[in-house]
Amino acid sequence: MYDQTGIVLKQISQHKVALLNDIVGRVDAVAIKAPHLGALIQYRVEREKGSLLFLNHVSIVDLPFFLGSSDILFWHHVLELSYYFMPVGSYAAELFELLSFLYTVEKKSCWGAHAKKLYLFKLLSSIGIQAEIPTLPSATVHRFMALKPEHMSHEVLDEKSEKILDQWLRVCVAEHPAIEQFKTMHFLSDE
């Protein structure tokens, strides 16, 4: 057995959680004491039953202290989108790295509305959402997709591009079959 790393996307029940594992992707797991929502954890798999993992030796590696205290709604929105758009067994290579970046955001960095929208665009694109953005030049779309998370806070969107991006984000999320279960949908309208 070896230590594995994951991010807790959702607490499903008292002992069951949805995890984004750094190597295998989205998994469901059971632990005697379920780790906190949003925690970056290390654990060992004691046994597997189908696609369900039973964990032991669970330890918290990190929590998104700044983001959790300064913008809890955005953080929960990111976790919710990751949970609902990534079914058990699915894997997106870039997603774990993208979510892990949010643990490094500090108070001194300016993560305004533009950076958050670009982050959500990158998140959904990483998962594989490929809805077209018809009025946004393809060069702009490719630039947004290539942006590293640490550079998003420096990117400035013009008003037209921002409105188009807003609309794309809303459509992508609104078309999800489980939209009625989303609790943070208002994040996209409150920006």
N, CA, C and O of each residue as an XYZ file, in Angstrom:
764
protein
N       0.838     -1.189      0.000
C       0.000      0.000      0.000
C       0.878      1.246      0.000
O       1.980      1.258      0.549
N       0.360      2.281     -0.626
C       1.097      3.524     -0.664
C       0.124      4.691     -0.485
O      -1.081      4.548     -0.690
N       0.661      5.826     -0.105
C      -0.177      7.004      0.105
C      -0.675      7.541     -1.216
O       0.066      7.618     -2.196
N      -1.937      7.911     -1.227
C      -2.548      8.555     -2.382
C      -3.005      9.943     -1.949
O      -3.185     10.208     -0.760
N      -3.187     10.813     -2.919
C      -3.587     12.190     -2.634
C      -4.913     12.474     -3.314
O      -5.160     12.031     -4.435
N      -5.760     13.219     -2.623
C      -7.048     13.568     -3.196
C      -7.586     14.855     -2.612
O      -7.110     15.345     -1.588
N      -8.579     15.388     -3.280
C      -9.285     16.592     -2.823
C     -10.729     16.182     -2.573
O     -11.356     15.558     -3.429
N     -11.258     16.529     -1.405
C     -12.627     16.187     -1.052
C     -13.568     17.150     -1.777
O     -13.608     18.341     -1.469
N     -14.329     16.619     -2.746
C     -15.256     17.433     -3.540
C     -16.612     17.575     -2.873
O     -17.268     18.608     -3.006
N     -17.028     16.553     -2.164
C     -18.363     16.568     -1.559
C     -18.429     15.526     -0.457
O     -17.864     14.438     -0.575
N     -19.128     15.872      0.617
C     -19.419     14.882      1.639
C     -20.799     14.317      1.299
O     -21.803     15.023      1.384
N     -20.838     13.057      0.919
C     -22.066     12.418      0.455
C     -22.920     11.958      1.634
O     -24.144     12.085      1.608
N     -22.274     11.427      2.661
C     -22.956     11.019      3.889
C     -21.957     11.162      5.034
O     -20.863     11.698      4.852
N     -22.336     10.685      6.198
C     -21.468     10.845      7.374
C     -20.071     10.276      7.160
O     -19.093     10.839      7.651
N     -19.968      9.177      6.441
C     -18.675      8.523      6.253
C     -18.209      8.465      4.801
O     -17.077      8.064      4.529
N     -19.068      8.859      3.876
C     -18.760      8.723      2.461
C     -18.477     10.087      1.835
O     -19.205     11.054      2.062
N     -17.397     10.146      1.036
C     -17.016     11.384      0.355
C     -16.717     11.120     -1.118
O     -16.383     10.006     -1.521
N     -16.847     12.169     -1.892
C     -16.428     12.140     -3.291
C     -15.058     12.789     -3.344
O     -14.866     13.886     -2.818
N     -14.108     12.120     -3.975
C     -12.735     12.618     -4.054
C     -12.300     12.799     -5.500
O     -12.753     12.090     -6.399
N     -11.418     13.758     -5.700
C     -10.681     13.855     -6.952
C      -9.274     13.394     -6.625
O      -8.515     14.105     -5.967
N      -8.931     12.202     -7.087
C      -7.623     11.609     -6.837
C      -6.635     12.145     -7.865
O      -7.003     12.366     -9.019
N      -5.395     12.353     -7.462
C      -4.398     12.934     -8.365
C      -3.997     12.006     -9.502
O      -3.476     12.470    -10.516
N      -4.228     10.707     -9.357
C      -3.798      9.766    -10.388
C      -4.968      9.121    -11.129
O      -4.935      9.007    -12.354
N      -5.990      8.704    -10.406
C      -7.081      7.955    -11.045
C      -8.317      8.796    -11.332
O      -9.222      8.318    -12.017
N      -8.391     10.006    -10.845
C      -9.541     10.860    -11.117
C     -10.591     10.786    -10.033
O     -10.271     10.688     -8.848
N     -11.836     10.833    -10.439
C     -12.968     10.935     -9.507
C     -13.322      9.571     -8.930
O     -13.571      8.617     -9.667
N     -13.341      9.491     -7.595
C     -13.693      8.265     -6.881
C     -14.607      8.604     -5.707
O     -14.630      9.740     -5.233
N     -15.351      7.617     -5.250
C     -16.103      7.729     -4.000
C     -15.380      6.892     -2.972
O     -14.819      5.844     -3.294
N     -15.392      7.355     -1.727
C     -14.635      6.669     -0.689
C     -15.356      6.736      0.649
O     -16.162      7.631      0.902
N     -15.042      5.765      1.495
C     -15.597      5.697      2.837
C     -14.434      5.752      3.815
O     -13.413      5.089      3.633
N     -14.614      6.561      4.862
C     -13.600      6.660      5.918
C     -14.319      6.681      7.261
O     -15.459      7.137      7.354
N     -13.657      6.190      8.290
C     -14.262      6.189      9.627
C     -14.650      7.612     10.014
O     -15.753      7.853     10.505
N     -13.757      8.528      9.793
C     -14.059      9.944     10.016
C     -13.860     10.641      8.673
O     -12.734     10.793      8.199
N     -14.962     11.060      8.073
C     -14.887     11.689      6.750
C     -14.118     13.007      6.837
O     -14.383     13.820      7.723
N     -13.167     13.224      5.925
C     -12.408     14.479      5.928
C     -13.280     15.656      5.494
O     -14.315     15.478      4.851
N     -12.845     16.844      5.853
C     -13.589     18.075      5.582
C     -13.720     18.353      4.090
O     -12.814     18.069      3.307
N     -14.848     18.905      3.719
C     -15.087     19.347      2.355
C     -13.987     20.328      1.948
O     -13.689     21.273      2.679
N     -13.393     20.099      0.791
C     -12.361     20.985      0.283
C     -10.957     20.681      0.767
O     -10.001     21.332      0.346
N     -10.821     19.702      1.645
C      -9.495     19.371      2.171
C      -8.661     18.626      1.121
O      -9.176     17.791      0.378
N      -7.379     18.943      1.078
C      -6.403     18.182      0.303
C      -5.878     17.130      1.282
O      -5.313     17.466      2.322
N      -6.069     15.861      0.939
C      -5.747     14.798      1.888
C      -4.794     13.763      1.288
O      -4.658     13.631      0.072
N      -4.142     13.040      2.196
C      -3.390     11.844      1.826
C      -4.050     10.689      2.552
O      -4.542     10.846      3.670
N      -4.059      9.532      1.919
C      -4.739      8.376      2.496
C      -4.193      7.099      1.891
O      -3.467      7.111      0.897
N      -4.563      6.008      2.516
C      -4.273      4.684      1.978
C      -5.594      3.978      1.744
O      -6.553      4.157      2.494
N      -5.631      3.185      0.707
C      -6.819      2.403      0.404
C      -6.687      1.070      1.137
O      -5.781      0.283      0.862
N      -7.595      0.834      2.066
C      -7.606     -0.417      2.832
C      -8.153     -1.560      1.975
O      -7.602     -2.661      1.953
N      -9.265     -1.267      1.259
C      -9.846     -2.257      0.361
C     -10.778     -1.534     -0.612
O     -11.115     -0.364     -0.432
N     -11.177     -2.265     -1.635
C     -12.101     -1.724     -2.635
C     -13.293     -2.656     -2.757
O     -13.159     -3.877     -2.669
N     -14.451     -2.068     -2.960
C     -15.653     -2.844     -3.225
C     -16.306     -2.210     -4.445
O     -17.002     -1.200     -4.336
N     -16.075     -2.814     -5.610
C     -16.529     -2.208     -6.857
C     -15.744     -0.921     -7.090
O     -14.514     -0.933     -7.122
N     -16.458      0.178     -7.251
C     -15.783      1.460     -7.458
C     -15.642      2.255     -6.165
O     -15.171      3.393     -6.180
N     -16.047      1.659     -5.046
C     -15.978      2.329     -3.751
C     -14.689      1.970     -3.022
O     -14.353      0.795     -2.881
N     -13.974      2.988     -2.562
C     -12.732      2.774     -1.824
C     -12.994      2.897     -0.327
O     -13.783      3.740      0.101
N     -12.336      2.062      0.463
C     -12.394      2.174      1.917
C     -11.023      2.656      2.364
O     -10.006      2.006      2.120
N     -11.016      3.812      3.024
C      -9.764      4.488      3.347
C      -9.348      4.269      4.787
O     -10.180      4.074      5.673
N      -8.038      4.307      5.004
C      -7.502      4.408      6.361
C      -6.293      5.330      6.314
O      -5.835      5.701      5.233
N      -5.787      5.693      7.449
C      -4.642      6.600      7.565
C      -4.884      7.907      6.783
O      -4.022      8.363      6.031
N      -6.060      8.489      6.975
C      -6.403      9.739      6.293
C      -5.794     10.904      7.061
O      -5.975     11.026      8.272
N      -5.071     11.756      6.344
C      -4.519     12.959      6.989
C      -4.721     14.165      6.073
O      -4.636     14.067      4.849
N      -4.988     15.292      6.704
C      -5.181     16.534      5.951
C      -3.812     17.116      5.633
O      -2.989     17.320      6.525
N      -3.577     17.381      4.352
C      -2.324     17.972      3.894
C      -2.457     19.492      3.851
O      -1.534     20.214      4.226
N      -3.613     19.970      3.391
C      -3.800     21.411      3.242
C      -5.281     21.738      3.192
O      -6.115     20.900      2.847
N      -5.583     22.968      3.543
C      -6.915     23.544      3.407
C      -6.754     24.891      2.713
O      -5.735     25.555      2.907
N      -7.715     25.309      1.922
C      -7.585     26.597      1.217
C      -7.954     27.757      2.136
O      -9.020     28.355      1.991
N      -7.078     28.071      3.073
C      -7.398     29.044      4.118
C      -7.808     30.403      3.565
O      -8.846     30.935      3.956
N      -7.016     30.972      2.666
C      -7.370     32.307      2.180
C      -8.642     32.271      1.357
O      -9.559     33.057      1.594
N      -8.705     31.382      0.407
C      -9.876     31.316     -0.465
C     -11.124     30.956      0.335
O     -12.203     31.498      0.095
N     -10.970     30.050      1.275
C     -12.096     29.660      2.114
C     -12.623     30.790      2.970
O     -13.824     30.865      3.228
N     -11.749     31.663      3.411
C     -12.202     32.771      4.260
C     -12.584     34.007      3.459
O     -13.427     34.787      3.901
N     -11.983     34.201      2.293
C     -12.265     35.421      1.527
C     -13.352     35.217      0.482
O     -14.050     36.171      0.136
N     -13.515     34.005     -0.030
C     -14.503     33.781     -1.080
C     -14.992     32.337     -1.045
O     -14.742     31.552     -1.959
N     -15.686     32.017      0.020
C     -16.156     30.649      0.234
C     -17.124     30.218     -0.865
O     -17.153     29.044     -1.236
N     -17.917     31.153     -1.388
C     -18.882     30.806     -2.433
C     -18.170     30.336     -3.705
O     -18.580     29.348     -4.315
N     -17.110     31.039     -4.105
C     -16.350     30.622     -5.284
C     -15.741     29.242     -5.059
O     -15.819     28.379     -5.934
N     -15.137     29.030     -3.897
C     -14.511     27.745     -3.587
C     -15.547     26.624     -3.654
O     -15.280     25.576     -4.243
N     -16.713     26.825     -3.066
C     -17.756     25.802     -3.098
C     -18.280     25.589     -4.515
O     -18.640     24.471     -4.884
N     -18.325     26.651     -5.305
C     -18.764     26.531     -6.688
C     -17.785     25.651     -7.480
O     -18.206     24.796     -8.259
N     -16.504     25.862     -7.280
C     -15.473     25.052     -7.950
C     -15.619     23.582     -7.553
O     -15.568     22.700     -8.410
N     -15.800     23.319     -6.265
C     -15.955     21.937     -5.798
C     -17.226     21.307     -6.376
O     -17.221     20.152     -6.803
N     -18.307     22.079     -6.382
C     -19.577     21.575     -6.892
C     -19.500     21.260     -8.391
O     -19.966     20.208     -8.828
N     -18.919     22.161     -9.168
C     -18.769     21.902    -10.598
C     -17.915     20.663    -10.836
O     -18.237     19.836    -11.690
N     -16.839     20.536    -10.089
C     -15.960     19.369    -10.246
C     -16.712     18.083     -9.906
O     -16.571     17.079    -10.604
N     -17.498     18.112     -8.851
C     -18.253     16.926     -8.440
C     -19.297     16.538     -9.488
O     -19.366     15.379     -9.898
N     -20.102     17.497     -9.919
C     -21.196     17.175    -10.826
C     -20.747     16.906    -12.262
O     -21.386     16.125    -12.967
N     -19.670     17.533    -12.701
C     -19.230     17.336    -14.080
C     -18.249     16.173    -14.230
O     -17.937     15.773    -15.352
N     -17.765     15.630    -13.122
C     -16.825     14.504    -13.164
C     -17.474     13.280    -12.514
O     -17.411     13.134    -11.294
N     -18.090     12.409    -13.295
C     -18.681     11.204    -12.698
C     -17.599     10.256    -12.182
O     -16.441     10.335    -12.591
N     -17.992      9.370    -11.289
C     -17.065      8.376    -10.738
C     -16.383      7.640    -11.891
O     -17.033      7.194    -12.837
N     -15.071      7.525    -11.789
C     -14.296      6.814    -12.804
C     -13.743      7.697    -13.898
O     -12.934      7.242    -14.707
N     -14.163      8.960    -13.945
C     -13.644      9.838    -15.001
C     -12.351     10.507    -14.540
O     -12.100     10.677    -13.347
N     -11.554     10.873    -15.518
C     -10.232     11.437    -15.247
C      -9.964     12.575    -16.220
O     -10.196     12.447    -17.422
N      -9.477     13.680    -15.692
C      -9.033     14.812    -16.509
C      -7.658     15.201    -15.972
O      -7.542     15.707    -14.856
N      -6.635     14.965    -16.757
C      -5.251     15.118    -16.305
C      -4.968     16.465    -15.657
O      -4.283     16.525    -14.636
N      -5.475     17.526    -16.223
C      -5.145     18.871    -15.762
C      -5.966     19.311    -14.550
O      -5.591     20.264    -13.866
N      -7.077     18.634    -14.277
C      -8.014     19.103    -13.260
C      -7.428     19.107    -11.850
O      -7.613     20.077    -11.115
N      -6.733     18.052    -11.462
C      -6.181     18.001    -10.103
C      -5.200     19.152     -9.885
O      -5.220     19.805     -8.842
N      -4.356     19.390    -10.863
C      -3.392     20.489    -10.768
C      -4.107     21.840    -10.680
O      -3.693     22.724     -9.929
N      -5.172     21.988    -11.446
C      -5.940     23.229    -11.449
C      -6.582     23.476    -10.084
O      -6.523     24.592     -9.566
N      -7.188     22.454     -9.502
C      -7.794     22.615     -8.180
C      -6.720     22.817     -7.108
O      -6.904     23.609     -6.184
N      -5.615     22.110     -7.232
C      -4.528     22.250     -6.248
C      -3.982     23.670     -6.200
O      -3.535     24.132     -5.150
N      -4.017     24.361     -7.334
C      -3.534     25.744     -7.365
C      -4.274     26.620     -6.360
O      -3.680     27.525     -5.775
N      -5.548     26.364     -6.155
C      -6.340     27.222     -5.266
C      -5.872     27.173     -3.815
O      -6.216     28.052     -3.025
N      -5.095     26.158     -3.457
C      -4.534     26.097     -2.109
C      -3.368     27.071     -1.952
O      -2.938     27.353     -0.833
N      -2.862     27.579     -3.058
C      -1.697     28.470     -3.007
C      -2.069     29.946     -3.112
O      -1.210     30.812     -2.950
N      -3.348     30.243     -3.384
C      -3.775     31.643     -3.518
C      -3.622     32.322     -2.164
O      -4.100     31.822     -1.146
N      -2.952     33.460     -2.168
C      -2.691     34.185     -0.925
C      -3.431     35.516     -0.919
O      -3.917     35.981     -1.950
N      -3.506     36.121      0.270
C      -4.204     37.398      0.420
C      -3.639     38.477     -0.490
O      -4.393     39.287     -1.028
N      -2.337     38.498     -0.667
C      -1.715     39.570     -1.446
C      -2.010     39.467     -2.941
O      -1.869     40.450     -3.669
N      -2.417     38.284     -3.402
C      -2.733     38.177     -4.821
C      -4.166     38.637     -5.049
O      -5.055     38.373     -4.240
N      -4.370     39.314     -6.137
C      -5.675     39.888     -6.452
C      -6.441     38.930     -7.351
O      -6.192     38.863     -8.555
N      -7.365     38.196     -6.768
C      -8.173     37.266     -7.541
C      -9.558     37.850     -7.685
O     -10.475     37.507     -6.939
N      -9.700     38.742     -8.660
C     -10.972     39.406     -8.902
C     -11.897     38.581     -9.769
O     -11.625     37.415    -10.053
N     -12.990     39.191    -10.188
C     -14.026     38.518    -10.971
C     -13.482     37.963    -12.287
O     -13.851     36.860    -12.689
N     -12.598     38.723    -12.970
C     -12.057     38.248    -14.255
C     -11.273     36.953    -14.075
O     -11.441     36.007    -14.844
N     -10.427     36.916    -13.065
C      -9.607     35.728    -12.824
C     -10.492     34.527    -12.504
O     -10.220     33.416    -12.959
N     -11.543     34.745    -11.726
C     -12.441     33.647    -11.359
C     -13.185     33.123    -12.583
O     -13.360     31.913    -12.728
N     -13.615     34.004    -13.447
C     -14.317     33.574    -14.664
C     -13.378     32.795    -15.579
O     -13.763     31.777    -16.154
N     -12.161     33.271    -15.710
C     -11.183     32.551    -16.529
C     -10.863     31.189    -15.912
O     -10.684     30.198    -16.620
N     -10.794     31.160    -14.591
C     -10.546     29.898    -13.896
C     -11.682     28.910    -14.175
O     -11.429     27.744    -14.479
N     -12.928     29.372    -14.075
C     -14.076     28.500    -14.326
C     -14.094     28.025    -15.777
O     -14.435     26.877    -16.061
N     -13.722     28.921    -16.690
C     -13.617     28.531    -18.099
C     -12.591     27.407    -18.252
O     -12.850     26.404    -18.917
N     -11.438     27.584    -17.633
C     -10.367     26.577    -17.708
C     -10.812     25.267    -17.035
O     -10.518     24.181    -17.534
N     -11.510     25.375    -15.918
C     -12.005     24.204    -15.206
C     -12.942     23.393    -16.097
O     -12.753     22.189    -16.267
N     -13.942     24.044    -16.658
C     -14.912     23.340    -17.502
C     -14.258     22.808    -18.781
O     -14.588     21.717    -19.246
N     -13.346     23.574    -19.336
C     -12.625     23.112    -20.528
C     -11.761     21.896    -20.210
O     -11.671     20.969    -21.015
N     -11.121     21.898    -19.031
C     -10.279     20.765    -18.618
C     -11.093     19.495    -18.450
O     -10.621     18.397    -18.743
N     -12.320     19.656    -17.977
C     -13.209     18.512    -17.782
C     -13.672     17.966    -19.129
O     -14.027     16.794    -19.248
N     -13.663     18.820    -20.125
C     -14.060     18.366    -21.455
C     -15.305     19.032    -21.999
O     -15.830     18.615    -23.031
N     -15.786     20.066    -21.316
C     -16.938     20.800    -21.819
C     -16.442     21.617    -23.011
O     -15.576     22.480    -22.867
N     -16.991     21.339    -24.165
C     -16.504     21.981    -25.383
C     -17.577     22.789    -26.105
O     -17.572     22.872    -27.333
N     -18.490     23.378    -25.351
C     -19.500     24.215    -26.000
C     -18.787     25.351    -26.734
O     -17.834     25.936    -26.220
N     -19.252     25.644    -27.912
C     -18.610     26.685    -28.708
C     -18.915     28.066    -28.143
O     -19.963     28.297    -27.540
N     -17.983     28.965    -28.354
C     -18.182     30.370    -28.018
C     -18.188     31.096    -29.357
O     -17.146     31.575    -29.806
N     -19.351     31.182    -30.000
C     -19.409     31.612    -31.397
C     -18.866     33.005    -31.699
O     -18.277     33.207    -32.761
N     -19.040     33.957    -30.813
C     -18.625     35.320    -31.142
C     -17.276     35.706    -30.552
O     -16.850     36.854    -30.683
N     -16.612     34.781    -29.918
C     -15.287     35.064    -29.371
C     -14.252     34.501    -30.335
O     -14.320     33.323    -30.684
N     -13.296     35.315    -30.774
C     -12.288     34.829    -31.731
C     -11.567     33.587    -31.192
O     -11.264     33.497    -30.002
N     -11.303     32.646    -32.081
C     -10.677     31.393    -31.649
C      -9.302     31.635    -31.015
O      -8.887     30.884    -30.131
N      -8.601     32.669    -31.459
C      -7.298     32.988    -30.850
C      -7.473     33.359    -29.378
O      -6.639     33.005    -28.545
N      -8.546     34.065    -29.060
C      -8.828     34.458    -27.674
C      -9.174     33.225    -26.846
O      -8.700     33.077    -25.720
N      -9.996     32.346    -27.400
C     -10.371     31.111    -26.703
C      -9.123     30.282    -26.417
O      -8.963     29.775    -25.306
N      -8.240     30.136    -27.398
C      -7.006     29.365    -27.199
C      -6.091     30.032    -26.167
O      -5.424     29.348    -25.391
N      -6.064     31.355    -26.163
C      -5.258     32.079    -25.154
C      -5.808     31.807    -23.754
O      -5.044     31.560    -22.821
N      -7.129     31.852    -23.613
C      -7.747     31.568    -22.310
C      -7.443     30.136    -21.865
O      -7.144     29.895    -20.695
N      -7.521     29.194    -22.800
C      -7.274     27.795    -22.457
C      -5.819     27.555    -22.063
O      -5.531     26.687    -21.239
N      -4.917     28.313    -22.643
C      -3.491     28.133    -22.367
C      -3.031     28.866    -21.100
O      -1.916     28.641    -20.628
N      -3.876     29.735    -20.552
C      -3.487     30.505    -19.373
C      -3.169     29.606    -18.191
O      -3.921     28.682    -17.882
N      -2.086     29.872    -17.553
C      -1.743     29.180    -16.317
C      -2.499     29.871    -15.182
O      -2.673     31.089    -15.222
N      -2.951     29.130    -14.176
C      -3.735     29.740    -13.095
C      -3.041     30.921    -12.413
O      -3.691     31.888    -12.015
N      -1.735     30.832    -12.285
C      -1.006     31.922    -11.612
C      -0.991     33.212    -12.434
O      -0.649     34.270    -11.906
N      -1.348     33.142    -13.693
C      -1.372     34.337    -14.551
C      -2.781     34.899    -14.731
O      -2.947     35.980    -15.296
N      -3.780     34.187    -14.266
C      -5.170     34.612    -14.474
C      -5.490     35.935    -13.792
O      -6.302     36.712    -14.297
N      -4.870     36.194    -12.668
C      -5.169     37.446    -11.953
C      -4.649     38.665    -12.703
O      -5.054     39.789    -12.405
N      -3.764     38.462    -13.666
C      -3.207     39.575    -14.443
C      -3.918     39.787    -15.773
O      -3.682     40.784    -16.455
N      -4.785     38.855    -16.141
C      -5.492     38.933    -17.422
C      -6.654     39.919    -17.311
O      -7.428     39.875    -16.354
N      -6.765     40.788    -18.277
C      -7.852     41.763    -18.299
C      -8.787     41.421    -19.450
O      -8.352     41.252    -20.589
N     -10.061     41.322    -19.144
C     -11.065     41.035    -20.162
C     -11.739     42.335    -20.586
O     -12.089     43.167    -19.749
N     -11.917     42.500    -21.884
C     -12.707     43.655    -22.317
C     -14.173     43.328    -22.033
O     -14.522     42.168    -21.818
N     -15.023     44.343    -22.033
C     -16.420     44.170    -21.645
C     -17.151     43.149    -22.520
O     -17.929     42.341    -22.012
N     -16.906     43.185    -23.818
C     -17.576     42.263    -24.733
C     -17.152     40.815    -24.457
O     -17.996     39.924    -24.367
N     -15.856     40.592    -24.324
C     -15.360     39.238    -24.048
C     -15.882     38.718    -22.715
O     -16.215     37.540    -22.588
N     -15.950     39.592    -21.734
C     -16.444     39.188    -20.416
C     -17.909     38.759    -20.492
O     -18.287     37.746    -19.903
N     -18.726     39.514    -21.206
C     -20.147     39.161    -21.337
C     -20.311     37.828    -22.064
O     -21.145     37.008    -21.681
N     -19.523     37.614    -23.100
C     -19.587     36.358    -23.854
C     -19.166     35.194    -22.964
O     -19.806     34.142    -22.964
N     -18.087     35.387    -22.206
C     -17.607     34.352    -21.292
C     -18.652     34.059    -20.215
O     -18.893     32.898    -19.885
N     -19.272     35.107    -19.666
C     -20.344     34.940    -18.672
C     -21.462     34.074    -19.232
O     -21.933     33.143    -18.579
N     -21.874     34.392    -20.442
C     -22.974     33.667    -21.066
C     -22.585     32.198    -21.283
O     -23.383     31.298    -21.020
N     -21.363     31.959    -21.762
C     -20.893     30.597    -21.989
C     -20.902     29.795    -20.687
O     -21.365     28.655    -20.659
N     -20.388     30.396    -19.608
C     -20.352     29.708    -18.321
C     -21.757     29.351    -17.851
O     -22.005     28.231    -17.404
N     -22.668     30.303    -17.952
C     -24.053     30.051    -17.518
C     -24.697     28.926    -18.331
O     -25.358     28.051    -17.771
N     -24.503     28.951    -19.648
C     -25.095     27.922    -20.517
C     -24.509     26.550    -20.187
O     -25.254     25.579    -20.054
N     -23.207     26.460    -20.056
C     -22.565     25.175    -19.747
C     -23.117     24.580    -18.456
O     -23.426     23.390    -18.397
N     -23.236     25.399    -17.436
C     -23.699     24.916    -16.144
C     -25.200     24.632    -16.187
O     -25.655     23.617    -15.662
N     -25.966     25.525    -16.809
C     -27.425     25.372    -16.843
C     -27.866     24.137    -17.611
O     -28.942     23.602    -17.345
N     -27.061     23.673    -18.555
C     -27.424     22.503    -19.356
C     -27.107     21.168    -18.668
O     -27.415     20.104    -19.205
N     -26.494     21.227    -17.485
C     -26.183     19.986    -16.779
C     -27.487     19.333    -16.317
O     -28.368     20.023    -15.805
N     -27.625     18.014    -16.489
C     -28.879     17.344    -16.122
C     -29.242     17.437    -14.635
O     -30.415     17.309    -14.282
N     -28.262     17.656    -13.766
C     -28.535     17.734    -12.322
C     -28.569     19.173    -11.817
O     -28.342     19.419    -10.632
N     -28.850     20.124    -12.706
C     -28.790     21.537    -12.334
C     -29.662     21.863    -11.112
O     -29.321     22.756    -10.336
N     -30.768     21.158    -10.937
C     -31.638     21.436     -9.790
C     -30.944     21.153     -8.458
O     -31.343     21.691     -7.425
N     -29.921     20.320     -8.475
C     -29.208     19.965     -7.253
C     -28.062     20.922     -6.938
O     -27.501     20.873     -5.843
N     -27.709     21.789     -7.880
C     -26.609     22.733     -7.653
C     -27.036     23.739     -6.595
O     -28.147     24.268     -6.637
N     -26.156     23.994     -5.659
C     -26.452     24.955     -4.592
C     -25.735     26.286     -4.799
O     -26.043     27.260     -4.113
N     -24.785     26.346     -5.732
C     -23.992     27.567     -5.891
C     -24.187     28.228     -7.248
O     -23.367     29.051     -7.653
N     -25.240     27.888     -7.944
C     -25.478     28.445     -9.275
C     -25.522     29.968     -9.249
O     -25.122     30.621    -10.212
N     -26.004     30.525     -8.156
C     -26.094     31.993     -8.060
C     -24.720     32.670     -8.080
O     -24.634     33.886     -8.255
N     -23.650     31.896     -7.903
C     -22.313     32.497     -8.008
C     -22.123     33.150     -9.367
O     -21.524     34.221     -9.466
N     -22.632     32.509    -10.417
C     -22.456     33.030    -11.765
C     -23.288     34.273    -12.040
O     -22.943     35.052    -12.929
N     -24.358     34.478    -11.312
C     -25.190     35.656    -11.544
C     -24.835     36.808    -10.622
O     -25.197     37.952    -10.897
N     -24.132     36.528     -9.533
C     -23.791     37.575     -8.567
C     -22.497     38.295     -8.895
O     -22.129     39.242     -8.199
N     -21.796     37.868     -9.941
C     -20.518     38.490    -10.259
C     -20.812     39.861    -10.773
O     -19.892     40.602    -11.116
